[in-house]
Amino acid sequence: MVTFADRLKNLRNAKRLTQKQVSEDFSINVRTYRGYESGEVEPPVSGMSKLADYFGVSLDYLVGRSDNPGVSYLTRTKFAEILEALRISKAVTQRAMAEYLGIQEHVYQLYEYDKREPSQEDLIKLASYFNVSLDYLLGCSDNPERH
């Protein structure tokens, strides 16, 4: 049977993140996070829920009760959905977008997974890259044209 520790490690590796990166995103000590992946430490329920959200899977999947990740992007903001759609329409990878913005790939991924808001500078760069208005990018307008 798959355990929470196994799933957590597999999800992190699938996203090509280090233990340090994830621990920093959660503002916890890297030793604590390593304990999660080794099975020596169990996070509180609120922590498990945040990890499930972070990796875009259901809590049942994360703890090994289901083999269906139950990914749901229904709770993402319009910005995250629009950003992903624009990137895909241009056939650009998340890595390429991160390089364009001068940030780490996992930080860019957090933008699309609606786990982190970009800086004003990054928003302007994104709107320029995709040649859309900021209002469109942020989901405040259905008109992508810049005025």
Order of alpha helices (4+ residues) and beta strands (2+ residues): alpha-alpha-alpha-alpha-alpha-alpha-alpha-alpha-alpha-alpha
